[in-house]
Amino acid sequence: MKIALDAMGGDNAPSAIVAGALEAVETLGVEVLLFGVEAAMRAELPGGQSPAGVKLVDCTEIIGMHDEPGTSVRTRKDASVVRAAEAVRDGIADAMVGAGNTGATMASALLRFGRIKGVARPAIGVPIPVPFASPHLLVDGGATVDCKPEWLLQFAQLGRAYAKVRLGIDSPTVGLLSNGEEAGKGDELRKLAFSLLEGTPGFVGNVEGRDLMTGKPDVIVTDGFTGNVAIKTIEGALKAAAGLVFTILDSNDEAKAAAKVVAPLLLQGVADYLDPDTVGGAVLLGVDGVCVISHGSSSARAISSSIALAAECVRGEIVESMKWAIAEDPGAATNKVMEDQHAS
């Protein structure tokens, strides 16, 4: 198993990226191809030497966190994230992982891998943490901001295929994120999408924002704009809740005494279920290859977890599963939408 890793992407690159690669090679039994400026990567290696299982691939260009994704990917041919995607395309690597510019990582995968036949737009499958249980998946987390109803149907198909691998569920359930549970709720996009999803495998109807982090349904489908807002809202709420708890635990002598017992247990519980470093990142669904997008502030542990997820997706044949899911009923979604629009 060979994983291509953009060593120059992310707030903590290349130190955390290289450290995560070394951890993955040691604990997961994979090989890692590190793409980046060789001198910078080598400076992070013990003795400046690559251990067994790690190969450095020198690149002369970098795409920064604030660079325009599309233009950068098209013009910087020797950028580390572009070269990592090309390694997957050319069969040199089995999957790629990037923690840098999310748009550039997506664009590199999309332009170099291409879309799965029949897929209109890619989507990001983001694991949403659930306390004391396995996560559920939100699709799309921000890849496709403006959506058509038939694309949401495809997101559901892609999400179910991914959930079978990621969550180990034979028949994942799917809900459509809306402003009410009733079938008639939502804007025009939601209403048309509901009509397409109704009767499809696993569909349980509309779900609301309060259903996030409950674990039900297994897959929650929405457009990339709403999905990204939902994810950032969860992040903000969790930070605010954590801040409130620890402020109270530091409020007086009695609370501080209790905190000596409670805080370690609380931190361990949070780490087990809510720590993004243990999740393994998000997967770009709908492209003809495995691409894992880790968060920008990834630590070495987060990178190792993302490499583990990439390997899991390869072994679980996630791309083949998505191809099968889309090929099950090609064109039906588009045709139904066109018929409904013509009738109206």
DRENDO-1510 file (C-alpha; in Angstrom, 1 decimal, always signed):
<recs>
REC; n; res; u; v; w
REC; 1; MET; +0.0; +0.0; +0.0 .
REC; 2; LYS; +1.5; +3.3; -1.1 .
REC; 3; ILE; +0.1; +6.6; +0.0 .
REC; 4; ALA; +1.0; +9.9; -1.7 .
REC; 5; LEU; +1.2; +12.7; +0.9 .
REC; 6; ASP; +1.5; +16.5; +0.3 .
REC; 7; ALA; +4.2; +17.3; +2.8 .
REC; 8; MET; +3.9; +21.1; +2.2 .
REC; 9; GLY; +0.2; +21.5; +2.9 .
REC; 10; GLY; -1.2; +22.7; +6.2 .
REC; 11; ASP; -0.5; +25.1; +9.1 .
REC; 12; ASN; +2.1; +22.7; +10.6 .
REC; 13; ALA; +3.9; +21.6; +7.4 .
REC; 14; PRO; +6.3; +20.1; +6.8 .
REC; 15; SER; +7.2; +19.0; +10.4 .
REC; 16; ALA; +3.8; +17.5; +11.5 .
REC; 17; ILE; +3.3; +16.0; +8.0 .
REC; 18; VAL; +6.6; +14.2; +8.0 .
REC; 19; ALA; +6.2; +13.1; +11.6 .
REC; 20; GLY; +2.7; +11.7; +10.7 .
REC; 21; ALA; +4.2; +9.9; +7.8 .
REC; 22; LEU; +6.9; +8.3; +9.9 .
REC; 23; GLU; +4.2; +7.2; +12.5 .
REC; 24; ALA; +2.0; +5.7; +9.8 .
REC; 25; VAL; +4.9; +3.7; +8.2 .
REC; 26; GLU; +5.8; +2.3; +11.6 .
REC; 27; THR; +2.3; +1.5; +12.9 .
REC; 28; LEU; +0.3; +0.8; +9.7 .
REC; 29; GLY; +2.7; -1.1; +7.5 .
REC; 30; VAL; +2.2; +1.2; +4.6 .
REC; 31; GLU; +4.7; +3.1; +2.4 .
REC; 32; VAL; +4.5; +6.8; +2.1 .
REC; 33; LEU; +5.6; +9.0; -0.8 .
REC; 34; LEU; +6.3; +12.5; +0.5 .
REC; 35; PHE; +5.9; +15.3; -2.1 .
REC; 36; GLY; +7.5; +18.6; -1.3 .
REC; 37; VAL; +10.7; +20.6; -1.2 .
REC; 38; GLU; +13.3; +18.0; -0.5 .
REC; 39; ALA; +15.5; +20.1; +1.7 .
REC; 40; ALA; +12.6; +21.1; +4.0 .
REC; 41; MET; +11.4; +17.5; +4.2 .
REC; 42; ARG; +14.8; +16.0; +4.9 .
REC; 43; ALA; +15.4; +18.5; +7.7 .
REC; 44; GLU; +12.5; +16.8; +9.6 .
REC; 45; LEU; +13.8; +13.3; +9.2 .
REC; 46; PRO; +16.1; +11.7; +11.8 .
REC; 47; GLY; +19.6; +12.3; +10.7 .
REC; 48; GLY; +18.2; +13.7; +7.5 .
REC; 49; GLN; +17.8; +10.2; +6.1 .
REC; 50; SER; +14.7; +8.5; +4.8 .
REC; 51; PRO; +13.8; +5.4; +6.7 .
REC; 52; ALA; +12.5; +2.3; +5.0 .
REC; 53; GLY; +9.0; +2.9; +3.7 .
REC; 54; VAL; +9.4; +6.6; +3.2 .
REC; 55; LYS; +10.4; +8.1; -0.2 .
REC; 56; LEU; +11.0; +11.8; -0.8 .
REC; 57; VAL; +9.8; +13.3; -4.1 .
REC; 58; ASP; +11.3; +16.7; -4.7 .
REC; 59; CYS; +8.8; +19.4; -5.9 .
REC; 60; THR; +9.7; +23.0; -6.8 .
REC; 61; GLU; +6.3; +24.6; -6.2 .
REC; 62; ILE; +3.9; +24.9; -3.3 .
REC; 63; ILE; +0.2; +26.0; -3.3 .
REC; 64; GLY; -0.4; +28.0; -0.1 .
REC; 65; MET; -3.5; +28.1; +2.1 .
REC; 66; HIS; -4.7; +31.4; +0.6 .
REC; 67; ASP; -3.8; +30.8; -3.0 .
REC; 68; GLU; -6.7; +30.6; -5.6 .
REC; 69; PRO; -7.2; +26.8; -6.0 .
REC; 70; GLY; -8.2; +26.4; -9.7 .
REC; 71; THR; -5.7; +28.7; -11.2 .
REC; 72; SER; -2.9; +27.4; -8.9 .
REC; 73; VAL; -3.5; +23.8; -9.8 .
REC; 74; ARG; -3.6; +24.6; -13.5 .
REC; 75; THR; -0.5; +26.8; -13.6 .
REC; 76; ARG; +1.8; +25.2; -10.9 .
REC; 77; LYS; +2.5; +21.9; -12.5 .
REC; 78; ASP; +5.2; +21.0; -10.1 .
REC; 79; ALA; +3.3; +21.8; -6.9 .
REC; 80; SER; +3.4; +19.1; -4.2 .
REC; 81; VAL; -0.3; +18.5; -4.1 .
REC; 82; VAL; -0.6; +18.3; -7.9 .
REC; 83; ARG; +2.3; +15.8; -8.1 .
REC; 84; ALA; +0.7; +13.7; -5.3 .
REC; 85; ALA; -2.5; +13.5; -7.3 .
REC; 86; GLU; -0.6; +12.6; -10.4 .
REC; 87; ALA; +1.1; +9.7; -8.5 .
REC; 88; VAL; -2.4; +8.2; -7.9 .
REC; 89; ARG; -3.5; +8.8; -11.5 .
REC; 90; ASP; -0.3; +7.1; -12.8 .
REC; 91; GLY; -0.6; +4.1; -10.5 .
REC; 92; ILE; +2.5; +5.0; -8.5 .
REC; 93; ALA; +0.4; +5.5; -5.4 .
REC; 94; ASP; -2.9; +3.9; -4.3 .
REC; 95; ALA; -4.3; +7.0; -2.6 .
REC; 96; MET; -3.4; +10.6; -1.7 .
REC; 97; VAL; -3.7; +12.7; +1.5 .
REC; 98; GLY; -3.5; +16.5; +1.8 .
REC; 99; ALA; -3.9; +18.8; +4.7 .
REC; 100; GLY; -3.3; +22.1; +2.8 .
REC; 101; ASN; -5.5; +24.3; +0.7 .
REC; 102; THR; -8.8; +22.3; +0.6 .
REC; 103; GLY; -9.8; +23.7; -2.8 .
REC; 104; ALA; -6.4; +22.9; -4.3 .
REC; 105; THR; -6.5; +19.4; -2.9 .
REC; 106; MET; -10.0; +18.9; -4.4 .
REC; 107; ALA; -9.1; +20.5; -7.7 .
REC; 108; SER; -5.9; +18.4; -8.0 .
REC; 109; ALA; -7.8; +15.2; -7.4 .
REC; 110; LEU; -10.7; +16.2; -9.7 .
REC; 111; LEU; -8.5; +17.3; -12.6 .
REC; 112; ARG; -6.0; +14.4; -12.3 .
REC; 113; PHE; -8.3; +11.5; -11.4 .
REC; 114; GLY; -11.4; +12.7; -13.3 .
REC; 115; ARG; -14.9; +12.0; -12.1 .
REC; 116; ILE; -16.5; +8.6; -11.9 .
REC; 117; LYS; -18.6; +8.0; -15.0 .
REC; 118; GLY; -22.1; +9.4; -14.4 .
REC; 119; VAL; -21.1; +11.6; -11.5 .
REC; 120; ALA; -22.1; +15.3; -12.1 .
REC; 121; ARG; -20.2; +16.8; -9.2 .
REC; 122; PRO; -17.9; +15.6; -6.4 .
REC; 123; ALA; -18.9; +15.8; -2.7 .
REC; 124; ILE; -16.9; +15.7; +0.6 .
REC; 125; GLY; -18.0; +13.0; +3.0 .
REC; 126; VAL; -17.3; +14.5; +6.5 .
REC; 127; PRO; -17.6; +12.3; +9.6 .
REC; 128; ILE; -19.7; +14.0; +12.3 .
REC; 129; PRO; -18.8; +12.8; +15.8 .
REC; 130; VAL; -21.4; +11.1; +18.0 .
REC; 131; PRO; -20.7; +10.8; +21.7 .
REC; 132; PHE; -20.2; +7.2; +22.8 .
REC; 133; ALA; -21.0; +5.9; +19.3 .
REC; 134; SER; -19.6; +5.7; +15.8 .
REC; 135; PRO; -19.8; +8.9; +13.7 .
REC; 136; HIS; -22.3; +9.5; +11.0 .
REC; 137; LEU; -21.5; +11.1; +7.7 .
REC; 138; LEU; -22.5; +14.5; +6.2 .
REC; 139; VAL; -22.4; +14.8; +2.4 .
REC; 140; ASP; -21.6; +17.4; +1.1 .
REC; 141; GLY; -19.2; +19.2; +3.4 .
REC; 142; GLY; -18.3; +22.0; +0.9 .
REC; 143; ALA; -17.1; +20.6; -2.5 .
REC; 144; THR; -20.2; +21.7; -4.4 .
REC; 145; VAL; -21.8; +24.9; -3.1 .
REC; 146; ASP; -24.6; +25.4; -5.6 .
REC; 147; CYS; -26.5; +22.1; -6.2 .
REC; 148; LYS; -29.2; +20.7; -8.4 .
REC; 149; PRO; -31.7; +18.2; -7.0 .
REC; 150; GLU; -30.3; +15.3; -8.9 .
REC; 151; TRP; -26.9; +16.0; -7.5 .
REC; 152; LEU; -28.2; +15.5; -4.0 .
REC; 153; LEU; -29.5; +12.1; -5.1 .
REC; 154; GLN; -26.0; +11.2; -6.3 .
REC; 155; PHE; -24.6; +12.5; -3.0 .
REC; 156; ALA; -26.9; +10.0; -1.2 .
REC; 157; GLN; -25.7; +7.2; -3.5 .
REC; 158; LEU; -22.1; +8.1; -3.0 .
REC; 159; GLY; -22.6; +8.6; +0.8 .
REC; 160; ARG; -24.2; +5.2; +1.2 .
REC; 161; ALA; -21.4; +3.5; -0.7 .
REC; 162; TYR; -18.8; +5.3; +1.5 .
REC; 163; ALA; -20.7; +4.6; +4.8 .
REC; 164; LYS; -20.6; +0.8; +4.0 .
REC; 165; VAL; -16.8; +1.1; +4.1 .
REC; 166; ARG; -16.3; +3.8; +6.7 .
REC; 167; LEU; -19.0; +2.8; +9.2 .
REC; 168; GLY; -19.2; -0.9; +8.3 .
REC; 169; ILE; -23.0; -0.8; +7.8 .
REC; 170; ASP; -24.5; -3.1; +5.2 .
REC; 171; SER; -27.6; -0.9; +4.6 .
REC; 172; PRO; -27.0; +2.7; +5.7 .
REC; 173; THR; -29.9; +5.0; +6.2 .
REC; 174; VAL; -30.0; +8.5; +4.5 .
REC; 175; GLY; -31.7; +11.7; +5.5 .
REC; 176; LEU; -32.1; +15.0; +3.7 .
REC; 177; LEU; -31.1; +18.0; +5.8 .
REC; 178; SER; -34.0; +20.5; +5.8 .
REC; 179; ASN; -35.8; +23.0; +8.1 .
REC; 180; GLY; -38.4; +20.5; +9.1 .
REC; 181; GLU; -39.1; +16.7; +9.2 .
REC; 182; GLU; -42.3; +16.9; +7.0 .
REC; 183; ALA; -42.0; +16.0; +3.4 .
REC; 184; GLY; -43.2; +19.5; +2.2 .
REC; 185; LYS; -40.6; +21.4; +4.2 .
REC; 186; GLY; -37.6; +23.2; +2.7 .
REC; 187; ASP; -36.8; +25.4; -0.3 .
REC; 188; GLU; -37.3; +24.4; -3.9 .
REC; 189; LEU; -34.0; +22.5; -3.9 .
REC; 190; ARG; -35.0; +20.5; -0.9 .
REC; 191; LYS; -38.5; +19.7; -2.2 .
REC; 192; LEU; -37.3; +18.5; -5.6 .
REC; 193; ALA; -34.5; +16.5; -4.0 .
REC; 194; PHE; -37.0; +14.9; -1.6 .
REC; 195; SER; -39.1; +13.7; -4.5 .
REC; 196; LEU; -36.0; +12.1; -6.1 .
REC; 197; LEU; -34.9; +10.5; -2.9 .
REC; 198; GLU; -38.3; +9.2; -1.9 .
REC; 199; GLY; -38.4; +5.4; -2.3 .
REC; 200; THR; -34.6; +5.1; -2.8 .
REC; 201; PRO; -32.7; +2.6; -0.7 .
REC; 202; GLY; -32.2; +3.7; +2.9 .
REC; 203; PHE; -34.0; +7.0; +2.6 .
REC; 204; VAL; -35.8; +7.9; +5.8 .
REC; 205; GLY; -37.0; +11.5; +4.9 .
REC; 206; ASN; -36.0; +14.9; +6.1 .
REC; 207; VAL; -33.9; +15.5; +9.1 .
REC; 208; GLU; -33.2; +18.8; +11.0 .
REC; 209; GLY; -30.0; +20.4; +12.3 .
REC; 210; ARG; -30.7; +19.0; +15.8 .
REC; 211; ASP; -30.2; +15.5; +14.4 .
REC; 212; LEU; -26.5; +16.1; +13.8 .
REC; 213; MET; -24.4; +14.3; +16.3 .
REC; 214; THR; -27.2; +11.9; +17.2 .
REC; 215; GLY; -25.9; +9.2; +14.8 .
REC; 216; LYS; -29.3; +8.9; +13.0 .
REC; 217; PRO; -29.5; +8.6; +10.1 .
REC; 218; ASP; -26.2; +7.2; +9.0 .
REC; 219; VAL; -25.8; +9.6; +6.1 .
REC; 220; ILE; -27.1; +13.2; +6.0 .
REC; 221; VAL; -27.3; +14.8; +2.6 .
REC; 222; THR; -27.2; +18.5; +1.8 .
REC; 223; ASP; -25.6; +21.0; -0.6 .
REC; 224; GLY; -22.0; +22.0; +0.1 .
REC; 225; PHE; -22.9; +25.5; +1.3 .
REC; 226; THR; -25.3; +24.3; +4.0 .
REC; 227; GLY; -23.1; +21.4; +4.9 .
REC; 228; ASN; -20.1; +23.6; +5.4 .
REC; 229; VAL; -22.0; +26.0; +7.6 .
REC; 230; ALA; -23.4; +23.1; +9.6 .
REC; 231; ILE; -19.9; +21.7; +10.2 .
REC; 232; LYS; -18.5; +25.1; +11.3 .
REC; 233; THR; -21.5; +25.6; +13.6 .
REC; 234; ILE; -20.8; +22.3; +15.3 .
REC; 235; GLU; -17.1; +23.2; +15.7 .
REC; 236; GLY; -18.0; +26.5; +17.2 .
REC; 237; ALA; -20.7; +25.0; +19.6 .
REC; 238; LEU; -18.3; +22.4; +20.8 .
REC; 239; LYS; -15.5; +24.9; +21.5 .
REC; 240; ALA; -18.0; +27.2; +23.3 .
REC; 241; ALA; -19.3; +24.2; +25.4 .
REC; 242; ALA; -15.7; +23.1; +26.3 .
REC; 243; GLY; -14.8; +26.7; +27.2 .
REC; 244; LEU; -17.8; +27.0; +29.5 .
REC; 245; VAL; -17.1; +23.7; +31.3 .
REC; 246; PHE; -13.5; +24.5; +32.0 .
REC; 247; THR; -14.3; +28.0; +33.0 .
REC; 248; ILE; -16.7; +26.6; +35.7 .
REC; 249; LEU; -14.1; +24.1; +36.8 .
REC; 250; ASP; -11.7; +27.0; +37.4 .
REC; 251; SER; -14.2; +29.3; +39.1 .
REC; 252; ASN; -13.5; +28.6; +42.8 .
REC; 253; ASP; -11.4; +26.4; +45.1 .
REC; 254; GLU; -14.0; +23.7; +45.4 .
REC; 255; ALA; -14.4; +23.5; +41.6 .
REC; 256; LYS; -10.6; +23.4; +41.2 .
REC; 257; ALA; -10.4; +20.5; +43.6 .
REC; 258; ALA; -13.1; +18.7; +41.7 .
REC; 259; ALA; -11.4; +19.4; +38.4 .
REC; 260; LYS; -8.4; +17.4; +39.5 .
REC; 261; VAL; -10.6; +14.3; +39.3 .
REC; 262; VAL; -13.1; +15.3; +36.6 .
REC; 263; ALA; -10.9; +17.1; +34.0 .
REC; 264; PRO; -8.7; +14.1; +33.1 .
REC; 265; LEU; -11.8; +11.9; +32.6 .
REC; 266; LEU; -13.5; +14.6; +30.6 .
REC; 267; LEU; -10.5; +15.2; +28.4 .
REC; 268; GLN; -10.1; +11.5; +27.7 .
REC; 269; GLY; -13.8; +11.2; +26.8 .
REC; 270; VAL; -13.6; +14.2; +24.4 .
REC; 271; ALA; -10.4; +12.8; +22.8 .
REC; 272; ASP; -12.1; +9.4; +22.2 .
REC; 273; TYR; -15.1; +10.8; +20.4 .
REC; 274; LEU; -14.6; +14.5; +19.5 .
REC; 275; ASP; -10.9; +14.9; +18.8 .
REC; 276; PRO; -10.6; +15.6; +15.0 .
REC; 277; ASP; -7.0; +14.1; +15.1 .
REC; 278; THR; -8.5; +10.7; +15.6 .
REC; 279; VAL; -11.2; +10.9; +12.8 .
REC; 280; GLY; -8.9; +10.6; +9.8 .
REC; 281; GLY; -10.2; +13.5; +7.7 .
REC; 282; ALA; -12.8; +13.7; +5.0 .
REC; 283; VAL; -13.0; +11.8; +1.7 .
REC; 284; LEU; -13.6; +13.4; -1.6 .
REC; 285; LEU; -16.5; +11.3; -3.1 .
REC; 286; GLY; -17.2; +11.0; -6.8 .
REC; 287; VAL; -13.7; +11.1; -8.2 .
REC; 288; ASP; -11.9; +8.1; -9.8 .
REC; 289; GLY; -9.4; +7.6; -7.0 .
REC; 290; VAL; -9.0; +7.9; -3.2 .
REC; 291; CYS; -8.4; +11.4; -1.9 .
REC; 292; VAL; -8.4; +12.1; +1.9 .
REC; 293; ILE; -8.6; +15.8; +3.0 .
REC; 294; SER; -7.2; +16.4; +6.5 .
REC; 295; HIS; -7.8; +19.6; +8.4 .
REC; 296; GLY; -5.4; +22.5; +8.0 .
REC; 297; SER; -4.1; +22.4; +11.5 .
REC; 298; SER; -3.4; +18.7; +11.4 .
REC; 299; SER; -1.0; +17.3; +13.9 .
REC; 300; ALA; +1.2; +14.2; +13.3 .
REC; 301; ARG; -1.5; +12.1; +14.8 .
REC; 302; ALA; -4.1; +13.5; +12.5 .
REC; 303; ILE; -1.9; +12.8; +9.4 .
REC; 304; SER; -1.3; +9.3; +10.6 .
REC; 305; SER; -5.1; +8.8; +11.1 .
REC; 306; SER; -5.8; +10.2; +7.6 .
REC; 307; ILE; -3.3; +7.8; +6.0 .
REC; 308; ALA; -5.0; +5.0; +7.9 .
REC; 309; LEU; -8.4; +6.1; +6.4 .
REC; 310; ALA; -6.9; +6.3; +2.9 .
REC; 311; ALA; -5.6; +2.8; +3.2 .
REC; 312; GLU; -8.9; +1.6; +4.6 .
REC; 313; CYS; -10.7; +3.1; +1.6 .
REC; 314; VAL; -8.4; +1.4; -0.9 .
REC; 315; ARG; -8.8; -1.9; +0.9 .
REC; 316; GLY; -12.5; -1.5; +1.0 .
REC; 317; GLU; -12.6; -0.7; -2.7 .
REC; 318; ILE; -14.5; +2.5; -2.1 .
REC; 319; VAL; -14.1; +3.8; -5.7 .
REC; 320; GLU; -15.5; +0.5; -7.1 .
REC; 321; SER; -18.4; +0.7; -4.7 .
REC; 322; MET; -19.2; +4.3; -5.8 .
REC; 323; LYS; -19.0; +3.3; -9.4 .
REC; 324; TRP; -21.5; +0.5; -8.8 .
REC; 325; ALA; -23.8; +2.7; -6.8 .
REC; 326; ILE; -24.0; +5.3; -9.6 .
REC; 327; ALA; -24.3; +2.8; -12.4 .
REC; 328; GLU; -27.3; +1.1; -10.7 .
REC; 329; ASP; -29.7; +3.5; -12.3 .
REC; 330; PRO; -27.9; +5.8; -14.7 .
REC; 331; GLY; -29.7; +8.9; -15.8 .
REC; 332; ALA; -32.9; +8.3; -13.8 .
REC; 333; ALA; -32.4; +11.3; -11.5 .
REC; 334; THR; -31.8; +13.8; -14.3 .
REC; 335; ASN; -34.7; +12.4; -16.3 .
REC; 336; LYS; -37.2; +12.7; -13.4 .
REC; 337; VAL; -36.2; +16.2; -12.6 .
REC; 338; MET; -36.6; +17.3; -16.3 .
REC; 339; GLU; -40.0; +15.6; -16.4 .
REC; 340; ASP; -41.1; +17.4; -13.2 .
REC; 341; GLN; -39.9; +20.8; -14.4 .
REC; 342; HIS; -41.6; +20.3; -17.7 .
REC; 343; ALA; -44.9; +19.3; -16.0 .
REC; 344; SER; -44.8; +22.4; -13.8 .
</recs>
